[in-house]
Each structure stands twice: as C-alpha cells, then as structure tokens.
Amino acid sequence: MKSCQAPILALFVLAAAVSTAAADNVIVVAAQEAEATVAPRSVRARSVNLPPLTFKLRAAIRCEGDPVSVTLSVADTFVTRGRDELDGQRATEASLTVPAQQLVLASSRLFCTDDADESADALFAAGFATAHASLRCEDESGISALYASAPLNVKLSCDRLPDDSETDQDPSTGTR
C-alpha cells in the first residue's frame, strides 16, 4: 500500500466507526498528494508557474434515508454524482484535474531556479489548496445537506536538463 493511501484508509475507518446515534448523515473527504514537474525559472522570478494538477479524491458517505448527490470540488473544478451513481454505495471517488489558472502560484525563491547550485529540486507544499465535498440526503422529513473539506498537498519536482558536461560526452565511451 502506498504511503499516501494510509491516511486515506485511516480516515475511512474512522468515518465507518462513527456511531449512528452521533450522526445520521455523514460525509468525510480525503485526498492523495498531487505531484507535478516544473521547468527551472529565472532566479529573479519569485513564483513557480504550475501545470494543471490532478487530485484524487474520495468521499465516504452515509445517509439516513437516500443519498441525493455528492459534489467534490477543488477551486472551480467539480464533479457531481447523482442518486443513480450513489445507490447502495458507501463512498465515491473522483479524479479532478484543476487548470493552473485556478490555483495559487507556488512562491519560493529557493526552488527550481536556473541557478542549480543555489536551488532545491523538490518542494512539498502542505495545504496548498482545499478539497470540498457536499452530501445531500433525503428522508421522510426532507432534504439535508452536509459539508466537509480536506487540505490538499502537492509535491513539485524540478525538471532540469543535463549539465553541458554530461551532454558533451561521447555516448560510446562515456568520455569527452
């Protein structure tokens, strides 16, 4: 099992353990860490230009009555699962690809600059964005709505080109 899946599993075990006396309707959302590779930028640039990021989300649900819909969203990107998709389900999953224009810029003077000696090749941004989930349930008393959110983590890697010393080597001998 991948390490980023363990917190998601623990979250769903916790959600399943919530007693029905404590809450009739429940939604819990969790997300896997997103990863992206970016190109080096000028040392003078303070912000990192991001590509679209894909977030894998999972929502555990329980309704007293019937689930009407679940909406999962990050920024302005969302997906809604309707009654037919939720019938008999205790969870739903979605993979949301969020365009770069909907995300804040990562700001770090020490990550992925064209001065390789002075900058890092990896950056972990905890709580970079937020996943939101909503659950609508219907029973004899009407429709109710519940909401949940979870912080999203992003791991950025720098895609550096090989040094000139590596590209000038003779491929057959590995020497210059």
Long-range contacts (C-beta under 8 A, 24 or more apart in sequence): 4-32, 4-33, 5-32, 8-32, 8-58, 11-60, 12-58, 12-60, 12-91, 15-60, 15-62, 16-60, 16-90, 18-62, 20-62, 20-64, 24-62, 24-63, 24-64, 25-62, 25-63, 25-64, 25-135, 25-137, 25-144, 25-146, 26-60, 26-61, 26-62, 26-135, 26-146, 27-59, 27-60, 27-61, 27-62, 27-70, 27-133, 27-134, 27-135, 27-146, 27-147, 27-148, 28-59, 28-60, 28-148, 29-57, 29-58, 29-59, 29-72, 29-131, 29-132, 29-133, 29-148, 29-149, 29-150, 30-57, 30-58, 30-59, 30-150, 31-55, 31-56, 31-57, 31-58, 31-131, 31-150, 31-152, 31-153, 32-56, 33-153, 33-154, 33-155, 34-152, 34-153, 34-154, 34-155, 35-154, 35-155, 35-156, 35-157, 36-154, 36-155, 36-156, 36-157, 37-156, 37-157, 37-158, 37-159, 38-112, 38-156, 38-157, 38-158, 38-159, 39-112, 39-158, 39-159, 40-112, 40-113, 40-114, 40-116, 40-119, 40-158, 40-159, 40-160, 41-112, 41-113, 41-114, 42-113, 42-114, 43-109, 43-113, 43-114, 43-115, 43-118, 43-119, 45-113, 46-107, 46-109, 47-105, 47-106, 47-107, 48-105, 48-106, 48-107, 48-108, 48-111, 48-112, 48-123, 48-156, 49-100, 49-105, 50-100, 50-103, 50-105, 50-106, 50-156, 51-100, 52-97, 52-98, 52-99, 52-100, 53-97, 53-98, 53-100, 53-103, 53-154, 54-95, 54-96, 54-97, 54-98, 55-95, 55-96, 55-98, 55-129, 55-131, 55-152, 56-93, 56-94, 56-95, 57-93, 57-94, 57-95, 57-96, 57-131, 57-133, 58-91, 58-92, 58-93, 59-91, 59-92, 59-93, 59-133, 59-135, 59-148, 60-90, 60-91, 61-86, 61-89, 61-90, 61-91, 61-92, 61-135, 62-90, 63-135, 63-137, 63-138, 63-139, 64-137, 64-139, 65-137, 65-138, 65-139, 65-140, 66-137, 66-138, 66-139, 67-135, 67-136, 67-137, 67-138, 68-136, 68-137, 68-138, 68-143, 69-134, 69-135, 69-136, 70-133, 70-134, 70-135, 70-136, 71-132, 71-133, 71-134, 72-96, 72-131, 72-132, 72-133, 73-131, 73-132, 73-133, 74-98, 74-102, 74-129, 74-130, 74-131, 74-132, 74-152, 75-102, 75-103, 75-129, 76-102, 77-102, 98-129, 103-128, 103-129, 104-128, 104-129, 106-154, 106-156, 111-156, 111-158, 112-156, 112-158, 112-160, 116-160, 119-158, 120-158, 121-157, 121-158, 121-160, 122-155, 122-156, 122-157, 122-158, 123-155, 123-156, 124-153, 124-154, 124-155, 124-156, 125-153, 125-154, 125-155, 125-156, 126-151, 126-153, 127-151, 127-152, 127-153, 128-152, 128-153, 128-154, 129-154
